[in-house]
Amino acid sequence: MKKRHFLILVTIVGPLVAGLYYLSPSNDLVPSLSAQERPGQKQGGGNQGRGGGRGGGGGNPIIRTLDANGDGIISKQEIDNSTALLKKLDRNGDGKISRDEMRPPRDAGGNNPPPAPRPSTPSSPPKNSLGPKPAQAAAFNAFAPKVKTTWDKQYLYVESDSIPDHQMMVGITAWQQQVPITQPYAGNNAWRIPLQPVPARTPMSAKNNFFRGAIALAANGIPIFNPIKNDGRTDTFLAGELDRFGGHCGRADDYHYHIAPLHLQKTVGAGNPVAYALDGYPLLGLTEPDGTAPRNLDSFNGHSHGTLGYHYHSTRTYPYINGGFHGQVTEAGGQVDPQPRAQGVRPALPGLRGAKITGFHKDEQGWNSLVYQINNRLGSVRFLELKNKSYQFEFKDTNGNTRNETYQRRQVGAGRGGRNGQSPSRRPR
């Protein structure tokens, strides 16, 4: 009987997996892309294309049977359970699956039944049902409940709004007129850290790669970008673009760091990671856990020893953080792929020559106030997040002129972070 089931598995599952794109009811990348990411398809009910939308595999009984939880993705666990699942199609119990049994069942009128109900898109990563809490969660849990973690067998998922507890922006002397607003790094737009990092065959340096997006995630949920800005030349720290904690805001008004967040050691504890690189390896502070100076660091600020295995160290000079990736990552469009997408509310502005940020605070009514100075004359930007996720801004320049603007958050959709983030067209390095 086991041999017979094995033959069924080989003859049916093998071609199925090999030709999965063609068996898919809509002939798109259903197993790899979430509903938000599929071009030309709407979320919600209704048939689309040749076989309906996501949810249970449309009318194809093999797809529908293997996709046991109806989420539109055939997972590794479902593939592992495929023998038992395929037995459900053997309606006459003869140990074979005939052409008739592979056809969609019909109702009494000879019509195909309606597609299975479409599951709702999760608003947060999956509940933790795949084992105990991974060790990597400890650093992020030090900042709970503001930072949230969930996990599965492959990844730790980290949710945050990208607003730290410390003061932001003060000390910047090269300002692009951006301010820090909350970011929806949650659900399918959460950060993900590999739980079993894999050394890369060809490690990639951050000196000439990854000038866009994050290369690490701080323990307080703030992304860390390449210290070299996207022009490929400028050291953001030396250029005066960073505040006293090593951060500033990007073109989407997204706050992030560019150097090691050493101030987090007070919370995570000496010798513990202050961040994790997006390849899954930890970033420690300036010393080893025993307080000694690290020795024999490679060009990426990393080394391997003892029970720690490979890890990166922070430094006060370039590269400050991980200077590249010892581990396997996928590069696409100049950044690590996938990763969450920042969502701005207003157009990016040019730099304001001569401006120095001297103050930033949030009052009891929720108004954020940034104060800057040019030639001893003060200007300010005040902004408030409204209940409908829009933002009210009040601008006052150094000549005393004021203007008010209201901006609605741009709904650009989730990034390829979170649970369903892997892009099938990219190859890791």
Secondary structure, 3 states (H helix, E strand, C coil): CHHHHHHHHHHHHHHHHHCHHHHCCCCCCCCCCCHHHCCCCCCCCCCCCCCCCCCCCCCCHHHHHHCCCCCCCCCHHHHHCHHHHHHHHCCCCCCCCCHHHHCCCCCCCCCCCCCCCCCCCCCCCCCCCCCCCCCCHHHHHCCCCCCEEEECCCEEEEEECCCCCCCCCCCCCCCCCCCCCCCCECHHHCEEEECCCCEEEEEEECCCCCCCCEEEEECCCCEEECCECCCCCCECCCCCCCCCCCEEECCCCCEEECCCCHHHHHHHCCCCCCEEECCCCEEECCCCCCCCCCCCCCCCCEEEEHHHEEEEECCCCCCCCCCEEEECCCEECCEECCCCCCCCCCCCCCCCCCCEEEEEEECCCCCEEEEEEECCEEEEEEEEECCCCCEEEEEECCCCCEEEEEECCCCCCCCCCCCCCCCCCCCCC
